[in-house]
Amino acid sequence: MTEPEIDYRAAFRAAPTPLALLTTELRFVDVTDAYLELAGRPREQVVGRLAYEAFPDQPNSERPSGVRRLRRSMERVLATGKRDVMAVQRYDVEPEEGSGRWTERYFSIVNAPVLGPDGEVRLLLNRLEEVTRLVLTSGPEGRQGDERDGTGGARGEERAGEDRRQANGSARQESDLLARADELQHTNERLREAHSRERHVAMELQRAMLPTPELIAPRDAAVRYQPASATMNVCGDWYDLIDVDSHHSSVVVGDVVGHGLEAAGVMGQLRSALSALARAATPPAAALNIIDIYSRSVPGAESTTAVSIQVDWLASRLVYSSAGHLPPLLARRNGTVEVLDRATNPPLGLLPEGGATIEGRVAFEPGDVLVVYTDGLVERRDEDIDRGLARLADSLASHRTAPAEELAEALLADLLPPEGTEDDTALVVLRLAHDGPG
């Protein structure tokens, strides 16, 4: 049985819910018939126009701008890719454009993103629900007449007075409720702005602390940093790739526990310290022992994970040590992928005293590829970490012959879901080749 061909535009317009689709510039591209009926406008006065032009604020009004709040909500959706539910809004409407006659209206508004295949916001879906009748209280005139007709005289007046008092009390309660909703909306906007500023500062700090690799010799290498999708989930992941001298390189990747500006600050301190140790050609195990001692004096650094790898190009050998970090992977030319997990120690702040940190060594051949990463690449909620590691190994084996830049992009595409992850991802890809003397 063949499926019927669906006219999605017709289906959308026939939806019984007031819905509108807008571009990222907040321009209407389509609306349902129910939306037009609610707005009291013909389609040609809506589609193709900017939202704040099609439905402007009432001129010379002293009330808070409904247009400005709606626009902020939509811009939050575009920036975060997350749905935004607004508090009940008073948004006066001019049913006949240019008439100068405005109607007091109240709406419950939800704005949601429509994502493209790449996970980016392509359109914005605006849903309206009118709640004017719930907010405004009808006058008691009709009930007064009923009371007079039924009882007459003073008793009717008494009941009519009681009706007015109840109506006025209900109106005051609803007015208070609307005022509290308005106050809550202001508070939420201030919190979002504060969180946005914190995220911006943390992101800038991370970008400043994650420069391009410092390489003396030309190498096939790539680094990536992918922030978490959640608005406030800025984390403390970092990487460092440098040539210590013409025959030795250092790769360090780490992950600070926690989120936000504090985690980014801790990340900056630990990365700088480990980078300095690498430049002094400190062996990986010794470097982790030293940074472990340092971490105990840095608030928020406890339980940070890190892996330090020294590449000896002349000896074709990797020397590595891990402080609780996920194991690096070494893709061989024959298609096998080796997990470097023979030198795993506890996280920073928990390492054994007295320099007991273990260190591993493994030989490499020209063309092998080293991949070092943080848990955002492989860890998923309600899933065993081994499944994520297996996915990474399969992807690495499939794309191992690609140049490092292409390989890094392929790994991110294969491992990260389109909607993003709850944790940051740092990634270093380094193709290994033998250096001759001199």
BABALO-88884 format. One line per field, with one value per atom (N, C-alpha, C): x, y, z; residue number from 1. Coordinates in steps of 0.02 Angstrom, whole numbers. Last residue first. Layout:
% residues N
c1 (X,...)
c2 (Y,...)
c3 (Z,...)
num (NUM,...)
//
This chain:
% residues 438
c1 (3446,3457,3394,3379,3424,3433,3202,3273,3317,3054,3098,3170,2912,2980,3020,2749,2796,2866,2576,2644,2689,2453,2480,2555,2343,2413,2435,2211,2228,2299,2117,2182,2194,1977,2002,2069,1847,1913,1942,1684,1726,1791,1568,1613,1654,1407,1475,1516,1288,1285,1354,1283,1294,1291,1181,1234,1237,1092,1066,1119,1168,1151,1127,1298,1230,1214,1463,1421,1351,1525,1516,1467,1535,1512,1492,1582,1519,1491,1704,1651,1583,1770,1758,1702,1777,1740,1723,1859,1790,1748,1979,1947,1874,2003,1990,1956,2031,1972,1953,2150,2094,2029,2233,2212,2151,2180,2222,2192,2132,2117,2166,2152,2197,2185,2051,2120,2167,1915,1940,2015,1892,1864,1897,1953,1978,1954,1872,1943,1972,1750,1755,1828,1785,1761,1768,1821,1871,1850,1698,1756,1808,1619,1601,1660,1687,1685,1667,1662,1731,1733,1523,1550,1622,1521,1488,1514,1583,1617,1586,1495,1548,1584,1323,1388,1443,1199,1234,1303,1134,1100,1133,1215,1173,1139,1376,1306,1267,1542,1497,1427,1623,1602,1550,1652,1652,1619,1659,1603,1597,1780,1722,1662,1913,1879,1812,2061,1995,1970,2175,2165,2104,2248,2188,2179,2373,2358,2297,2407,2372,2355,2542,2495,2466,2639,2571,2520,2774,2752,2683,2731,2760,2736,2774,2729,2768,2776,2809,2757,2741,2719,2754,2733,2771,2744,2671,2670,2710,2685,2696,2697,2616,2642,2643,2664,2625,2656,2730,2713,2672,2782,2801,2786,2732,2798,2816,2555,2613,2678,2437,2476,2537,2309,2366,2406,2209,2201,2259,2234,2212,2205,2179,2219,2189,2129,2126,2169,2243,2185,2186,2310,2316,2252,2355,2301,2307,2430,2462,2409,2371,2415,2450,2291,2261,2305,2268,2326,2300,2208,2187,2246,2227,2253,2232,2152,2153,2173,2197,2182,2188,2241,2170,2151,2375,2339,2265,2420,2411,2372,2327,2383,2367,2282,2260,2320,2268,2321,2298,2187,2183,2239,2190,2202,2197,2063,2125,2131,2009,1993,2054,2102,2072,2056,2169,2097,2063,2297,2268,2193,2415,2348,2328,2555,2529,2463,2674,2612,2595,2773,2776,2716,2797,2754,2765,2924,2896,2852,3033,2966,2930,3149,3142,3076,3123,3182,3175,3006,3005,3065,2920,2991,2995,2797,2811,2886,2713,2774,2789,2562,2595,2657,2447,2507,2544,2282,2329,2386,2171,2218,2260,2035,2070,2115,2005,2018,2054,1993,1961,1965,2012,2011,1970,1998,2039,2037,1932,1895,1934,2072,2002,1966,2229,2184,2113,2312,2309,2262,2310,2283,2279,2380,2307,2275,2514,2490,2414,2516,2532,2505,2486,2442,2454,2593,2530,2479,2688,2697,2631,2635,2649,2654,2632,2569,2579,2770,2730,2663,2807,2833,2791,2739,2722,2746,2801,2730,2713,2953,2919,2846,2980,2966,2930,3022,3035,3026,2977,3038,3057,2859,2913,2980,2783,2799,2857,2772,2809,2828,2692,2759,2802,2577,2611,2683,2537,2559,2596,2505,2557,2582,2404,2466,2522,2305,2335,2402,2275,2305,2338,2220,2278,2313,2113,2167,2229,2030,2060,2120,1987,2029,2066,1907,1964,2013,1809,1853,1915,1746,1781,1830,1693,1741,1781,1604,1664,1715,1540,1538,1606,1556,1537,1545,1647,1606,1595,1816,1748,1711,1915,1900,1828,2016,1945,1934,2145,2119,2046,2288,2216,2190,2440,2406,2332,2584,2511,2481,2738,2698,2624,2885,2823,2786,3050,3003,2943,3140,3130,3081,3154,3143,3128,3056,3114,3103,2919,2966,3033,2782,2847,2895,2618,2677,2736,2457,2499,2558,2328,2391,2433,2159,2209,2272,2017,2072,2118,1861,1903,1959,1766,1836,1882,1612,1650,1724,1452,1522,1565,1312,1354,1425,1210,1257,1308,1146,1166,1220,1203,1163,1191,1302,1245,1204,1478,1415,1357,1599,1564,1500,1735,1663,1627,1889,1853,1780,2024,1956,1931,2168,2139,2068,2282,2220,2197,2423,2390,2327,2556,2486,2447,2682,2653,2580,2837,2770,2742,2913,2914,2843,2861,2922,2923,2704,2743,2802,2584,2649,2697,2410,2470,2534,2315,2335,2399,2251,2277,2292,2158,2163,2187,2140,2184,2192,2050,2116,2165,1939,1970,2041,1912,1932,1966,1877,1935,1959,1763,1821,1884,1682,1701,1762,1667,1699,1723,1601,1667,1704,1483,1526,1596,1429,1449,1497,1403,1451,1475,1307,1371,1424,1206,1236,1303,1173,1201,1236,1120,1178,1212,1012,1065,1128,937,964,1021,905,947,977,825,887,934,721,762,828,668,697,742,622,674,708,522,579,637,436,465,527,398,437,471,324,386,430,219,261,328,165,192,238,124,176,207,26,84,141,-64,-31,31,-103,-71,-33,-162,-102,-64,-269,-220,-155,-335,-308,-256,-370,-329,-296,-451,-388,-342,-555,-514,-448,-607,-578,-533,-652,-601,-567,-748,-690,-634,-836,-804,-742,-875,-840,-803,-937,-879,-839,-1039,-988,-926,-1112,-1082,-1027,-1155,-1109,-1074,-1239,-1180,-1129,-1336,-1297,-1233,-1389,-1353,-1310,-1444,-1394,-1353,-1537,-1480,-1424,-1624,-1588,-1528,-1669,-1632,-1592,-1737,-1674,-1633,-1815,-1805,-1736,-1814,-1837,-1812,-1795,-1812,-1839,-1775,-1795,-1820,-1738,-1798,-1822,-1624,-1682,-1745,-1542,-1561,-1622,-1528,-1559,-1584,-1461,-1528,-1564,-1339,-1382,-1454,-1288,-1310,-1354,-1258,-1307,-1333,-1163,-1227,-1279,-1035,-1090,-1158,-910,-947,-1008,-782,-842,-877,-610,-672,-730,-470,-517,-582,-409,-378,-428,-483,-462,-435,-497,-556,-540,-364,-395,-454,-280,-307,-342,-235,-264,-296,-85,-148,-177,32,-7,-67,196,128,94,316,283,212,467,396,366,594,568,493,724,662,642,853,837,774,983,914,902,1081,1074,1001,1092,1079,1072,1101,1165,1155,969,1008,1073,891,910,949,755,826,835,659,655,726,625,668,648,483,523,565,389,431,478,230,286,324,121,163,220,-37,15,55,-99,-80,-31,-227,-178,-164,-277,-274,-219,-373,-333,-336,-362,-399,-353,-369,-330,-373,-380,-420,-384,-311,-301,-342,-310,-374,-364,-198,-205,-268,-275,-213,-225,-388,-386,-327,-346,-376,-375,-211,-251,-284,-185,-187,-233,-76,-133,-128,-30,-6,-66,24,-25,6,70,88,26,123,65,81,295,240,182,351,344,288,466,396,391,570,562,487,680,613,609,845,800,733,947,918,869,1006,1016,992,976,1043,1057,842,891,961,787,779,831,819,846,842,742,814,849,614,633,708,624,611,632,642,694,685,518,579,637,431,424,489,478,482,477,450,519,527,310,353,424,265,255,299,335,331,323,233,294,283,131,139,205,106,152,164,98,75,128,123,116,90,48,87,71,63,16,55,189,159,110,147,186,152,146,108,148,228,160,116,346,313,240,385,373,346,402,352,334,411,443,391,318,335,372,281,330,352,116,170,216,24,67,128,-59,-36,12,-98,-51,-25,-194,-127,-77,-284,-277,-204,-314,-280,-282,-345,-393,-363,-274,-246,-295,-355,-342,-317,-349,-413,-404,-213,-243,-310,-205,-165,-195,-286,-307,-268,-212,-273,-298,-36,-97,-157,91,50,-10,257,193,157,355,356,292,394,344,352,554,507,459,667,601,551,778,773,707,756,801,805,578,648,691,437,475,546,273,343,378,143,177,249,-18,53,80,-156,-123,-47,-219,-183,-153,-268,-316,-285,-192,-186,-232,-190,-253,-250,-58,-106,-174,-2,17,-36,-61,-73,-57,-9,-81,-98,125,105,30,127,141,122,39,53,63,90,66,87,36,80,49,5,-19,31,100,81,57,37,79,53,43,0,44)
c2 (779,848,884,622,663,731,611,594,638,562,618,592,471,468,529,522,506,511,525,513,493,647,591,585,689,698,636,778,726,740,816,825,765,895,842,862,921,941,882,964,915,948,984,1009,951,908,922,946,876,911,929,908,867,910,921,940,894,877,923,946,785,850,901,707,709,779,661,710,711,561,550,598,600,532,525,732,718,650,713,753,739,635,608,647,725,662,632,825,841,778,750,781,797,717,664,692,840,804,749,867,913,879,756,767,813,663,714,732,489,558,605,364,385,458,341,350,376,318,381,392,194,208,267,205,155,169,305,318,268,239,298,312,137,120,178,214,170,152,277,317,275,166,208,250,123,79,119,229,216,171,214,274,265,91,97,159,118,74,78,190,227,185,152,133,167,275,230,215,381,315,268,506,489,421,475,491,468,510,494,519,552,482,467,689,656,587,727,751,717,681,637,662,725,727,691,654,685,691,606,619,665,499,539,543,470,476,522,359,420,417,305,294,361,351,345,328,258,315,302,182,178,238,179,194,188,99,118,134,157,118,145,160,173,129,241,190,211,259,286,229,298,252,285,384,385,341,402,333,330,513,501,431,534,503,484,494,537,498,462,440,485,583,542,520,669,602,556,782,790,724,712,760,772,535,605,650,391,428,500,328,343,379,220,261,266,154,201,249,80,44,91,120,120,85,158,171,178,47,89,97,41,21,72,-21,37,12,-74,-88,-23,-36,-30,-46,-30,-90,-89,84,86,26,113,86,88,236,199,178,248,248,204,350,296,305,380,399,338,349,328,356,479,428,412,506,528,469,488,475,492,546,557,550,453,481,489,461,449,485,404,435,417,411,401,439,338,380,361,335,309,362,351,327,296,412,343,312,537,498,425,583,570,528,555,553,533,639,606,612,620,645,605,665,619,654,663,695,644,695,646,685,722,747,689,778,725,756,841,855,795,821,772,790,992,922,880,1123,1082,1008,1204,1181,1135,1300,1282,1261,1243,1279,1258,1163,1232,1274,1046,1045,1115,1067,1068,1070,1048,1115,1118,908,948,1019,881,856,896,930,966,943,834,904,942,717,721,793,752,743,744,757,817,810,624,675,739,566,546,599,636,639,620,731,670,669,896,854,791,996,926,880,1120,1102,1029,1117,1155,1142,1047,1016,1051,1142,1080,1046,1236,1255,1193,1161,1184,1204,1147,1087,1106,1283,1248,1187,1310,1349,1313,1218,1214,1251,1266,1199,1193,1394,1386,1319,1366,1409,1401,1286,1258,1300,1381,1326,1295,1458,1487,1435,1366,1393,1425,1347,1291,1315,1477,1450,1392,1493,1534,1506,1326,1398,1430,1172,1212,1286,1020,1080,1118,968,953,1018,988,1010,992,895,909,925,892,887,909,843,856,847,869,867,882,823,827,820,875,861,871,815,853,832,819,799,845,869,796,772,1005,980,905,1028,1042,1009,1031,1049,1068,1082,1050,1076,1057,1098,1053,1069,1032,1077,1050,1085,1041,1079,1041,1083,1066,1101,1052,1100,1057,1098,1152,1167,1121,1223,1179,1197,1287,1299,1262,1275,1217,1228,1365,1378,1322,1314,1384,1395,1161,1196,1266,1109,1141,1181,1141,1106,1144,1176,1190,1150,1097,1103,1116,1118,1128,1140,1031,1055,1066,1018,1025,1052,921,961,962,888,891,934,847,837,831,974,911,908,1052,1043,975,1096,1059,1056,1171,1193,1161,1225,1172,1202,1251,1282,1229,1256,1219,1257,1401,1353,1317,1406,1435,1380,1417,1361,1387,1528,1476,1417,1602,1631,1578,1518,1530,1557,1526,1463,1473,1661,1636,1571,1661,1701,1678,1578,1558,1596,1656,1590,1567,1769,1777,1710,1706,1741,1749,1657,1610,1644,1779,1731,1682,1833,1868,1821,1739,1748,1783,1757,1694,1700,1887,1875,1810,1863,1909,1898,1776,1753,1798,1861,1802,1776,1955,1977,1918,1871,1905,1928,1833,1783,1814,1958,1923,1871,1986,2031,1995,1878,1884,1929,1910,1850,1852,2026,2031,1970,1968,2018,2026,1888,1856,1904,1989,1942,1906,2049,2088,2043,1944,1969,2009,1937,1880,1901,2062,2045,1987,2045,2098,2085,1943,1930,1983,2012,1952,1937,2115,2132,2071,2038,2078,2097,1986,1941,1978,2105,2065,2017,2143,2186,2148,2034,2047,2090,2051,1990,2000,2177,2169,2106,2147,2196,2188,2056,2035,2082,2141,2086,2060,2222,2251,2198,2129,2160,2191,2104,2050,2079,2230,2202,2147,2244,2290,2262,2141,2138,2183,2190,2128,2120,2307,2313,2249,2259,2302,2297,2088,2157,2193,1955,1971,2041,1939,1882,1902,2062,2029,1973,2085,2129,2096,1982,1984,2028,2013,1950,1952,2135,2133,2069,2092,2138,2136,2014,1980,2026,2115,2063,2028,2192,2220,2166,2165,2130,2153,2136,2179,2143,2008,2040,2082,2026,2006,2044,1959,2014,1987,1832,1888,1943,1746,1724,1781,1814,1802,1780,1809,1873,1862,1715,1704,1767,1633,1692,1675,1572,1550,1611,1543,1588,1551,1501,1476,1524,1504,1546,1520,1439,1424,1462,1484,1491,1481,1399,1437,1441,1351,1374,1418,1325,1349,1378,1176,1248,1269,1042,1060,1135,1009,1022,1042,1002,940,948,1131,1101,1037,1156,1144,1114,1276,1224,1214,1322,1320,1264,1414,1353,1354,1505,1509,1449,1535,1489,1497,1633,1628,1579,1686,1639,1622,1853,1792,1751,1976,1940,1873,2139,2066,2038,2275,2247,2171,2346,2301,2273,2506,2451,2411,2600,2569,2507,2643,2679,2653,2583,2612,2655,2518,2589,2622,2361,2399,2471,2307,2334,2381,2270,2221,2243,2295,2338,2293,2237,2223,2273,2225,2256,2249,2111,2131,2159,2051,2096,2122,1881,1947,1987,1759,1790,1863,1715,1727,1759,1604,1670,1671,1482,1492,1559,1429,1481,1492,1296,1325,1376,1326,1297,1333,1387,1328,1292,1505,1443,1380,1605,1601,1534,1587,1585,1575,1604,1540,1533,1738,1686,1617,1797,1801,1751,1775,1745,1744,1854,1782,1747,1981,1952,1876,1996,1994,1964,2001,1948,1940,2119,2055,1996,2214,2204,2137,2203,2188,2173,2249,2179,2158,2362,2345,2269,2419,2386,2360,2567,2499,2470,2686,2687,2617,2718,2679,2681,2779,2822,2784,2648,2710,2748,2478,2534,2599,2391,2414,2470,2296,2343,2357,2176,2185,2230,2194,2172,2184,2232,2279,2259,2127,2188,2244,2029,2020,2086,2083,2071,2070,2001,2059,2038,1886,1927,1987,1884,1846,1893,1995,1961,1929,2042,2091,2060,1929,1975,2030,1868,1839,1888,1987,1944,1922,1977,2007,1960,1933,1975,2009,1846,1913,1960,1732,1762,1834,1711,1724,1756,1685,1744,1762,1566,1623,1688,1481,1498,1558,1464,1503,1524,1487,1447,1493,1561,1560,1514,1594,1561,1563,1688,1652,1612,1839,1787,1755,1865,1883,1825,1854,1866,1893,1809,1882,1904,1676,1698,1774,1675,1666,1687,1590,1651,1633,1528,1513,1577,1513,1553,1529,1458,1448,1492,1420,1479,1471,1259,1299,1361,1177,1217,1262,1179,1161,1206,1219,1194,1175,1250,1305,1284,1121,1170,1225,1063,1033,1083,1143,1143,1115,1107,1177,1182,970,994,1067,862,933,966,698,748,818,556,614,669,404,462,519,255,310,369,103,163,218,-60,0,62)
c3 (633,611,606,577,618,588,534,525,568,611,594,585,562,588,565,611,559,588,650,673,614,661,621,636,784,763,725,852,804,779,993,960,915,1064,1022,991,1181,1156,1119,1213,1180,1158,1352,1300,1271,1371,1394,1336,1315,1379,1406,1136,1195,1258,984,1030,1090,890,941,991,816,787,838,917,890,864,874,907,876,791,863,896,657,673,746,665,631,650,733,764,732,636,703,738,528,521,589,579,561,556,592,651,637,458,506,568,402,380,430,474,478,457,439,508,513,292,326,394,307,289,322,358,305,283,453,476,422,448,419,431,509,443,409,633,587,516,688,677,627,698,656,639,790,723,675,903,871,801,931,913,878,963,906,883,1078,1020,957,1163,1144,1082,1177,1146,1123,1242,1177,1140,1363,1315,1245,1439,1405,1353,1421,1446,1405,1440,1395,1425,1501,1499,1450,1405,1462,1449,1336,1327,1388,1284,1340,1326,1180,1182,1235,1185,1120,1123,1317,1277,1210,1371,1373,1334,1253,1318,1313,1172,1173,1244,1044,1116,1121,930,944,1019,812,883,891,681,701,775,575,630,652,487,462,515,550,509,480,707,641,600,883,827,762,1043,981,928,1205,1148,1086,1382,1320,1265,1534,1482,1421,1710,1644,1594,1873,1822,1754,2019,1958,1905,2137,2118,2054,2208,2139,2115,2335,2328,2257,2340,2356,2344,2210,2268,2278,2169,2150,2212,2192,2221,2203,2123,2193,2229,1969,2007,2076,1968,1946,1990,1968,1992,1966,1808,1879,1903,1682,1708,1784,1578,1625,1653,1480,1526,1575,1375,1442,1493,1227,1271,1342,1111,1167,1215,937,1002,1055,797,841,911,630,701,741,505,521,592,479,456,474,541,469,443,694,656,581,804,745,704,968,918,860,1089,1040,989,1268,1198,1153,1390,1357,1287,1501,1453,1410,1655,1592,1548,1776,1774,1708,1717,1784,1777,1623,1629,1702,1515,1582,1589,1391,1413,1485,1251,1324,1352,1094,1136,1209,969,1031,1065,877,857,916,909,932,909,850,830,848,914,842,819,1048,1030,957,1129,1066,1051,1278,1248,1186,1351,1304,1276,1483,1455,1413,1530,1502,1469,1667,1617,1592,1770,1734,1681,1933,1862,1831,2068,2024,1950,2109,2131,2082,2078,2033,2051,2166,2108,2063,2213,2227,2163,2214,2169,2184,2283,2307,2264,2218,2286,2316,2101,2099,2168,2136,2123,2127,2143,2203,2195,2009,2063,2127,1942,1934,1987,1981,2000,1996,1925,1997,2020,1791,1826,1902,1765,1756,1793,1787,1831,1826,1678,1746,1796,1563,1579,1651,1595,1575,1599,1542,1600,1577,1456,1438,1497,1479,1515,1503,1413,1382,1417,1507,1443,1409,1608,1622,1557,1542,1563,1577,1527,1468,1484,1659,1622,1559,1687,1726,1688,1595,1594,1630,1636,1570,1566,1764,1756,1688,1736,1781,1769,1649,1627,1670,1730,1670,1648,1821,1844,1785,1732,1767,1792,1695,1643,1674,1818,1787,1733,1835,1884,1853,1728,1731,1779,1691,1699,1706,1785,1727,1742,1832,1843,1778,1822,1844,1854,1676,1744,1761,1578,1589,1662,1449,1517,1521,1358,1356,1427,1275,1339,1328,1193,1186,1256,1130,1189,1172,1042,1046,1109,983,1036,1035,893,893,947,907,840,838,1057,1016,949,1084,1136,1105,999,988,1041,1070,1056,1036,1115,1068,1049,1227,1215,1169,1283,1248,1242,1398,1364,1328,1479,1438,1407,1571,1579,1540,1502,1546,1545,1493,1476,1526,1499,1510,1484,1482,1536,1546,1364,1370,1423,1290,1339,1351,1208,1176,1226,1238,1251,1221,1107,1170,1177,1045,1031,1096,975,1038,1021,897,896,968,793,860,852,696,700,772,588,653,650,516,499,564,527,549,527,510,480,498,667,604,575,774,739,670,833,801,763,934,924,898,884,904,889,935,884,907,1106,1044,993,1225,1178,1110,1301,1328,1281,1228,1239,1263,1236,1170,1179,1374,1344,1277,1383,1420,1390,1303,1283,1319,1381,1314,1289,1496,1501,1432,1443,1475,1477,1398,1351,1380,1518,1466,1417,1582,1611,1559,1494,1505,1533,1510,1444,1450,1643,1622,1555,1632,1675,1655,1546,1525,1566,1625,1560,1537,1730,1742,1677,1663,1695,1708,1622,1571,1601,1745,1701,1648,1790,1827,1783,1694,1701,1736,1723,1657,1659,1853,1841,1773,1827,1867,1857,1756,1724,1760,1855,1794,1757,1941,1963,1904,1861,1882,1905,1851,1790,1808,1984,1952,1890,2001,2040,2008,1914,1901,1938,1978,1913,1893,2096,2099,2032,2043,2078,2081,1990,1945,1977,2108,2058,2010,2165,2198,2151,2071,2083,2117,2086,2021,2030,2219,2199,2133,2208,2252,2233,2118,2099,2142,2194,2131,2110,2296,2312,2249,2222,2253,2270,2187,2134,2162,2313,2278,2220,2337,2383,2349,2235,2238,2282,2271,2208,2207,2392,2392,2327,2356,2394,2391,2201,2258,2289,2140,2142,2203,2106,2175,2182,1967,2008,2076,1916,1888,1933,1990,1998,1972,1946,2016,2026,1812,1831,1902,1821,1793,1812,1875,1912,1887,1774,1836,1877,1681,1665,1726,1749,1731,1718,1795,1828,1804,1665,1711,1739,1662,1634,1687,1676,1710,1680,1589,1599,1632,1586,1622,1638,1512,1579,1620,1393,1433,1504,1344,1363,1409,1298,1365,1391,1149,1180,1247,1105,1135,1171,974,1015,1045,927,942,990,805,855,865,758,762,820,647,715,713,555,560,633,582,515,514,691,686,617,659,665,658,629,699,710,499,533,606,455,462,500,560,497,509,676,661,592,738,688,661,909,850,802,974,970,907,1090,1031,1031,1152,1152,1086,1250,1189,1200,1288,1310,1248,1288,1253,1295,1281,1322,1290,1224,1215,1260,1183,1238,1234,1024,1068,1120,945,974,1023,803,856,881,695,757,815,571,594,656,528,511,537,516,514,490,625,557,552,754,709,636,839,796,743,1004,932,897,1144,1111,1036,1243,1177,1139,1391,1362,1297,1417,1392,1372,1531,1498,1480,1493,1539,1501,1362,1392,1444,1334,1353,1389,1208,1259,1271,1157,1161,1217,1092,1141,1140,1025,995,1040,1069,1108,1074,976,1005,1038,945,892,919,1074,1038,983,1095,1139,1106,997,991,1036,1051,987,977,1167,1171,1107,1111,1154,1159,1046,1006,1047,1154,1105,1065,1215,1250,1202,1115,1137,1173,1104,1046,1070,1226,1209,1151,1332,1261,1252,1467,1442,1371,1435,1458,1432,1378,1435,1463,1204,1261,1316,1083,1142,1203,985,990,1055,1026,1022,1031,931,994,980,780,820,887,683,745,792,572,562,623,634,588,576,710,746,701,609,661,695,438,503,558,306,347,411,243,210,251,303,271,232,334,383,349,239,287,339,168,136,183,252,244,216,355,295,288,533,476,415,661,626,566,739,730,696,729,795,788,592,623,691,576,543,575,648,668,639,574,642,669,460,455,524,500,494,486,398,458,446,340,333,400,361,297,286,441,431,362,507,455,444,587,618,568,530,533,565,523,576,581,485,469,528,557,542,525,559,545,525,678,627,620,732,724,669,819,791,790,770,819,786,672,711,763,511,583,624,381,407,481,357,359,388,358,408,414,247,313,368,145,157,226,161,168,183,136,203,214,58,46,115,34,82,61,-49,-51,-8,42,4,6,17,61,20,-51,-57,-11,0,0,0)
num (438,438,438,437,437,437,436,436,436,435,435,435,434,434,434,433,433,433,432,432,432,431,431,431,430,430,430,429,429,429,428,428,428,427,427,427,426,426,426,425,425,425,424,424,424,423,423,423,422,422,422,421,421,421,420,420,420,419,419,419,418,418,418,417,417,417,416,416,416,415,415,415,414,414,414,413,413,413,412,412,412,411,411,411,410,410,410,409,409,409,408,408,408,407,407,407,406,406,406,405,405,405,404,404,404,403,403,403,402,402,402,401,401,401,400,400,400,399,399,399,398,398,398,397,397,397,396,396,396,395,395,395,394,394,394,393,393,393,392,392,392,391,391,391,390,390,390,389,389,389,388,388,388,387,387,387,386,386,386,385,385,385,384,384,384,383,383,383,382,382,382,381,381,381,380,380,380,379,379,379,378,378,378,377,377,377,376,376,376,375,375,375,374,374,374,373,373,373,372,372,372,371,371,371,370,370,370,369,369,369,368,368,368,367,367,367,366,366,366,365,365,365,364,364,364,363,363,363,362,362,362,361,361,361,360,360,360,359,359,359,358,358,358,357,357,357,356,356,356,355,355,355,354,354,354,353,353,353,352,352,352,351,351,351,350,350,350,349,349,349,348,348,348,347,347,347,346,346,346,345,345,345,344,344,344,343,343,343,342,342,342,341,341,341,340,340,340,339,339,339,338,338,338,337,337,337,336,336,336,335,335,335,334,334,334,333,333,333,332,332,332,331,331,331,330,330,330,329,329,329,328,328,328,327,327,327,326,326,326,325,325,325,324,324,324,323,323,323,322,322,322,321,321,321,320,320,320,319,319,319,318,318,318,317,317,317,316,316,316,315,315,315,314,314,314,313,313,313,312,312,312,311,311,311,310,310,310,309,309,309,308,308,308,307,307,307,306,306,306,305,305,305,304,304,304,303,303,303,302,302,302,301,301,301,300,300,300,299,299,299,298,298,298,297,297,297,296,296,296,295,295,295,294,294,294,293,293,293,292,292,292,291,291,291,290,290,290,289,289,289,288,288,288,287,287,287,286,286,286,285,285,285,284,284,284,283,283,283,282,282,282,281,281,281,280,280,280,279,279,279,278,278,278,277,277,277,276,276,276,275,275,275,274,274,274,273,273,273,272,272,272,271,271,271,270,270,270,269,269,269,268,268,268,267,267,267,266,266,266,265,265,265,264,264,264,263,263,263,262,262,262,261,261,261,260,260,260,259,259,259,258,258,258,257,257,257,256,256,256,255,255,255,254,254,254,253,253,253,252,252,252,251,251,251,250,250,250,249,249,249,248,248,248,247,247,247,246,246,246,245,245,245,244,244,244,243,243,243,242,242,242,241,241,241,240,240,240,239,239,239,238,238,238,237,237,237,236,236,236,235,235,235,234,234,234,233,233,233,232,232,232,231,231,231,230,230,230,229,229,229,228,228,228,227,227,227,226,226,226,225,225,225,224,224,224,223,223,223,222,222,222,221,221,221,220,220,220,219,219,219,218,218,218,217,217,217,216,216,216,215,215,215,214,214,214,213,213,213,212,212,212,211,211,211,210,210,210,209,209,209,208,208,208,207,207,207,206,206,206,205,205,205,204,204,204,203,203,203,202,202,202,201,201,201,200,200,200,199,199,199,198,198,198,197,197,197,196,196,196,195,195,195,194,194,194,193,193,193,192,192,192,191,191,191,190,190,190,189,189,189,188,188,188,187,187,187,186,186,186,185,185,185,184,184,184,183,183,183,182,182,182,181,181,181,180,180,180,179,179,179,178,178,178,177,177,177,176,176,176,175,175,175,174,174,174,173,173,173,172,172,172,171,171,171,170,170,170,169,169,169,168,168,168,167,167,167,166,166,166,165,165,165,164,164,164,163,163,163,162,162,162,161,161,161,160,160,160,159,159,159,158,158,158,157,157,157,156,156,156,155,155,155,154,154,154,153,153,153,152,152,152,151,151,151,150,150,150,149,149,149,148,148,148,147,147,147,146,146,146,145,145,145,144,144,144,143,143,143,142,142,142,141,141,141,140,140,140,139,139,139,138,138,138,137,137,137,136,136,136,135,135,135,134,134,134,133,133,133,132,132,132,131,131,131,130,130,130,129,129,129,128,128,128,127,127,127,126,126,126,125,125,125,124,124,124,123,123,123,122,122,122,121,121,121,120,120,120,119,119,119,118,118,118,117,117,117,116,116,116,115,115,115,114,114,114,113,113,113,112,112,112,111,111,111,110,110,110,109,109,109,108,108,108,107,107,107,106,106,106,105,105,105,104,104,104,103,103,103,102,102,102,101,101,101,100,100,100,99,99,99,98,98,98,97,97,97,96,96,96,95,95,95,94,94,94,93,93,93,92,92,92,91,91,91,90,90,90,89,89,89,88,88,88,87,87,87,86,86,86,85,85,85,84,84,84,83,83,83,82,82,82,81,81,81,80,80,80,79,79,79,78,78,78,77,77,77,76,76,76,75,75,75,74,74,74,73,73,73,72,72,72,71,71,71,70,70,70,69,69,69,68,68,68,67,67,67,66,66,66,65,65,65,64,64,64,63,63,63,62,62,62,61,61,61,60,60,60,59,59,59,58,58,58,57,57,57,56,56,56,55,55,55,54,54,54,53,53,53,52,52,52,51,51,51,50,50,50,49,49,49,48,48,48,47,47,47,46,46,46,45,45,45,44,44,44,43,43,43,42,42,42,41,41,41,40,40,40,39,39,39,38,38,38,37,37,37,36,36,36,35,35,35,34,34,34,33,33,33,32,32,32,31,31,31,30,30,30,29,29,29,28,28,28,27,27,27,26,26,26,25,25,25,24,24,24,23,23,23,22,22,22,21,21,21,20,20,20,19,19,19,18,18,18,17,17,17,16,16,16,15,15,15,14,14,14,13,13,13,12,12,12,11,11,11,10,10,10,9,9,9,8,8,8,7,7,7,6,6,6,5,5,5,4,4,4,3,3,3,2,2,2,1,1,1)
//
